[in-house]
Amino acid sequence: MPELHELSVAEAAAQIREGTVSPVALAEALLARIDALDGDLQAWVTIDRDAVLSAAQQREAEVQRGDSLGLIHGVPVGLKDIFYTQGMLTACGSKVYADFVPEFDATSVAKIKAAGGIILGKAVTTEFASSDPSPTRNPWNLEHTPGGSSSGSSAAVAARMVPAALGSQTGGSTCRPAAYNGIVGVKATYGRISRYGVAPLSWSLDHVGILTRTVADGALMLTVLSGADDHDPGSLREPVPDFSAQMAEHDRPPRIGLVRQYYQDYATPEMWAHTEAVANLLAEAGAEVEEIPLPDSFAVVHSFQRIVSNVECAGVHQVNHSVRAADYGPRIRAGMEMGHDH
């Protein structure tokens, strides 16, 4: 039987439901894992141990009483430190929000709690999910970056400190650190997961991201988090399917797109050779690997994305930037100032 910190979300939820794993024991195992590793990794910024253990005790009592249990009952989840959490410091990796304690939960946080999940703590983010690097290290090689902006969330999941964590994506802030840390990153359709209560970087580009170690856990967390929200004007008004059931129904070899154009030109020879080798291994294992051409618009889409992001970030931070510009990191400040110029 795997150690408690090795359990996936789905495994932990099933065993808690069956009474073979205690939510308290699981929470204690993950806190011990954090104690053992986070001095080097620096993935976490805020953890309220008493609140974690209190929530775990409550979840355990609910199991013992035979209460109706949520999809992730008793399972701890980490939050990138841009998700508003009632009564918990939410500093967004910034001096500007160093003392900010929200009075309400982000919709995504409320959904985790409603599904029986336990908020383990706040994971390190780059400042306001932008480009100034964080102190977090890659758990597979401490000399390497874990990627950003969901640095702490990804490193914590990869290091088995938590089975799932929320991140965000405006450019590549979920998929990139998921790749760097060897885990699963889910960037759902725009609006599928409400962004209400998530500190914005660029409101027309922001997405909530999911970070797990298995695809099955990604599907489970997407089911928990999805749904329309009147508080988010970009929220998707579509029914929420059972993504786990969909995945089981479509159990077939994956179809994988390989984008050679552009990436081969800009990657180092070593990285492109590695990419091709991985694609060949996937094909040999039964996956359908197909080369995908890029549209002509791809040549300029990065520039357009940067303009939109800078302008909207400047709008979000206009008041604070006018009086506290020196408290922002150099990269986000430069982006905001370029945004003001546009």
N, C-alpha and C positions, 0 to 999 in steps of 0.2 A: 504494500500500500504506500502511495507517495506521501512524503511529508506534507503537512498542512499548507506550507507556503507554496508548494508546487501545484496545488489544486487549481484548476481552471474555474471560471465563474460557474459554468454549467455543472461541473463536478461538485463544487462546494455547495451550490444551491440544492442539488439532488440529495447529497448526503446529509445536509442540515434538515431537509424535509423528511428524510428517512429516520432521523434521530441518531445517525452514526457519527456525526460531527457536531460539535458544540460551537455556536457562534462566538462564545467567549474564548474558547481555545483557539479558534481560527484567528480572531483579532489579536490575541496575545502572541501567537506565532508570527504574525506579520509585523507587529511592533518590535518583537525581538529581532527579526530579520533587518528591520530598519536600523535598529541600534547597532547591529553587527556591521552593516555595509555603508550607511549613509555618511559616515565621517569622510570616506573617500569619494563617494559618488555625488554628494550634495544635491540630491534630487528633491528633497522636501524643504519647505520653508516654514510651515505651521502645522503642528499636530497637537490636538487637545486629547491627551490620553484618557483623562477621566471621562470625557464625553464619548469617546470611542467605546470604552469598556462599559459605560452605562447603557449605551445603545445596544451593545451586544448582549448584555444581560436582559434587556427588555425583549429583544428578538428571541432569546432562548426561552424566556417565560412564555412567549406567544406559541412557540412550538410545543412546549410542555402542556399548555392549556388546550391544544388542538385547534387554535384559531386558524382562520383562513390565511394562507401565506402567499406573499407576492412572488413574482418570477425570480427575484434575486434575494429572497429573504435571508438575512443574516450575513450577506456577502459584503465585505468592505470594498469601497470604490474610492479612487483618488480623484482630485479635482485640480486642474490647472488653476493657478492663482489669479484667474480673471473671472471666475464664477462666483457671483454673489452668494454668500452663505450666511444666513441669519445668525448674528452674534459672533461671527468668526472673522478675524482679520482677513481682508482681501486686498493685498497691497499691489497687485498687478506688476510686481517686480520693479516698482518705481518709488523714488523718494516722494513723488507728488501724492501718492495714495498710501504713504507709510503707516498712517493711523486709521485707515478707513475700515469701519466695521458696519456692514450692511444691516438693515433692519428687516430684510426679507430674503427668501431663497430665490435664485434663478429658477425658471420653470424646469430646466433639466435637473437641477438639484432636487426640487420638489418631487419630480417623477422618480428619481432614484429612491428617495425616502418612502414614497408611496408604494413602491414595489418591494419594500422591505430591506433595501440596501442600507449600508452603514457608511457614512462619510469618514474615511480614514484620515484625510488631511489635505492640505494644499501643497501641490507640487510646484517647483520652480518654473517660472516662465521668463522668457526674455521680456524686456520692458514693454508693457502693453501689447504683448504678442507681436512685437516688431523685430527689428534686426540687430539691436545691440546684444552681443552674446551674453549668455548666463554662465554661472560658475559650474553648472552640472557637467559631469564627465560621462563618457561612454562606458557602460559596465563591462564590455568585452575587451576594452583597451583604454586605460585611464588617460593615455596620451592623446586619444582621439575625441572629437566632438560627438555629442549625442544628436546633433542637429537641433534646429529650432523651428518654430518658437516653443513648441510643446516639449521642451527639453526634459524637465523633471518627470512629467507624466510618462514619457516613453522610457526613460532610464529606469524608473521605478517598476514599471511592468516587466521590462526585460530582466531585471535583477530579482524578480519574484518577491518584491516587497508588497505588491498588491496585484490582484488578478486582472483588474481593469481600471482605466483612468480616462477622464475626459480631457480632451485638448481642444484646439480650434484650428481653423485653416482659413487664411485670407489669400495666401499665395500657395505655399506648400507646407504649412506648419504642422500638419498631421502626417501626411504621406512621407515627407522627407525624414523626420525623426523615427517613424516606424521602420523605414528602410534601413537607416543607419544603425538601429538597435536590434534588427532582426525579429520584429514583431508584426502584428496586423494593425493596419491603420484604416479606418472607415471614414470616408468623407462622403456623406449622403447627399442626395439631391438637395439643391438650394431650398431652404424653408422646411424640409422634412422634420428637422429638430428645431424647436424654438430657440431663439437667441436672447429672449427676454432675460435680463439680469446677468448677461455676459458683457463685460466691459468691451465696448466696440473699438475696432481699429478702422474698419471701413465698412459701413453698414450695408452697402450693396454687394459686397464680396465675402463677408464673414460667414463661416459655417462652424457649427459645433462638430468636433471630431471625436472619434472613439478609438481607444488604444487597448488592445487585448493581445493574448498570446495565441489564440486560435480563431479561425474563421467562425466556428460555431458560437464562440463568445461574442464576436462582433455582431452576428445576427441577433443574438439574444439581447444585447444591450441596445441595438437599434430598435427592437420591438418595444423595449421599456421606454425609450426616450422620444419616440416619434409621436406626432400628433399636432393638430391645429391649435393655435394659441392666439386669442384675441389681443394679447399684449404685444405680439410681434406682427407688424404689418406685412412682413415678408413670409409669414407662416403659410405652409402648403395646406390647402383645403382638400386633401385627398384622404380616402380611408387608409387606415394603417393595417397592412396585412401582418400575419404571423410570419416574420422573416425566417425564423427557425424552421417552421413547417415547410416554407417554400424551398429552403435549402435542402431539406430532406427529400422533397418531392423531385427535385432536379439534381439528383445525385448522379453526376456524370463527369467525365474528364473535363477539366477547364479549357476554355478557349482564351488564349493569351495573345495580345497584340504586341508585336515588336516594332518599335519606331526606330528605324535606322537613320532616315533622313534627319538632318540637323544634329541629332545626338552623337552620331558617329564622328561628325566633323568637329564637335566641340569637346568630346570626351578625350581623356588621355588614351593612348594605345592600350595601355595595361587595363584600364577600366572597360574599354569597349570589348577587348578580348575576353575579359571575365563575363561581361554581359552575354556575349554570344555563347560562351561555354555553358552558362546557366540555362539559356534558352534551349540548347541542345539536350541538356540533361532533362529538362521538363518534357521535351518532345519524346525522348526515349522512354520516359515514364508514362507516356500515354496522353499528354496534353496536346491540344491542337495549337500550334504556334504559327501565327500568320503575320506577315509584315504589313504594317498599316502606314499609308501615306499621310502626310500632314497637309491641311488646307493651306492655301497661299497666305491666308490671314495670320498664320502662326508666326510669320516673319516680324509682325509688328505687335502681336498681342501682348507680349511682355511689357513693351513700352506703354501700351494703353492701360494695362493693369496697374503699372506703377503710378501713372498720372492719377487714375481714379483713387487709388489707395492713399496717395499723398494728399490730395485735395480733401478727401473725406476725413482723413486723420487730422488735418489742420482744422477742419470744422469742429470735430469732436473736442479738440484740446484748445480751442481758440482762447477761452477765458484764462485757463491755467497757464498757457504759454505766454500770454501777455504779461503775467506778473511773476512767473516762476520758470522762465525759459532755461535758466542755468541748472535747474534740478532735473532736466531731462537728459538722457544719454545722447551722445553725439549723433548717432545714426537716425534715431527717431526724430531728433530735433531738426536735423538737416532735411529729412523728408517732409516734415511739417512746413518748414520754411520754403521749400520748393512748391509745396501745395498752396501756400499763400500767394506765391508769384503767379500761379495759374488762375 
